[in-house]
Amino acid sequence: MDNKKFVFMLSHTTTNPVEVLGVMKIASNIKAFSDDAEVVIFLFNEGVQLARKGVVDNIAIEFEGKQVNF
């Protein structure tokens, strides 16, 4: 079976935490269900800030009354 390849693009950090958390959750779920899957996350614009140490620690959203973060 051919390996499946997925590319995600992130252009936001703290200004749109829903995008960041959504993409990261989907990417981690893909890897959890298929070790053969190749997942690449391309960071551009504001999204490159995610590569800096500590930035992801400050990203959270409220979901069903609870704080959700990385």
N, C-alpha and C positions, 0 to 999 in steps of 0.2 A: 504494500500500500504506500502511496506517495505521502511524503511529509506535508502537513498543512502548514502554511506560512501566513502570519498575521502581522500587519503593520498598523500601529496606532500613532496618531499625531497629537501632541499636546502643545497648546499655545498659551495656556494660562497656568497660574499658580494660585495665589491667595485671592485673586479677583473672581475666580470661578472655581471654587472647590468642588462643586458637583461634577464638573468635567474631569478633574484630576482623580477624584475618588472613584468615579464611574469607570474610567479607562483602566485604572490600576486593578480594580476588582474584577473586571471582565478578563483582563490579561492573566491575572493569577488563577481565575477559574479555568481558563483554557489550559494552562499548564497543569493544573490539578487533575483534569480529566484526560489529558493526553500528553504524556512525556515526549512524544514524537513531534509535537507542535513546536514550530519556531515562532517566537513572539519578539517583535522589535517595537520599541517605543521611541519615536522620533520627537525630540524636543526642539521647539523653535519659538521665536519671540520671547514672551515672558516665561514660557515653559522651561527655558534653559536654567532658570533659577532652581528648578527641582534637583539639579545636579550638585547644588551647593549643600554642604553639610549643615544639618539642622533645619533646613527650610521645610521639609515634609513634616517635621514635628509640630509645626504650627498650623497645619491645614486640618480643619475639621468642619463638619456640618451637623445640623440637628436633624435627626430622622426618628420619627415616631417618639418624640420626647427625650431622645437619648443622643449624646454626643458620639459621633462616628468619626474616626480618624484612621490614619495608617496604623 
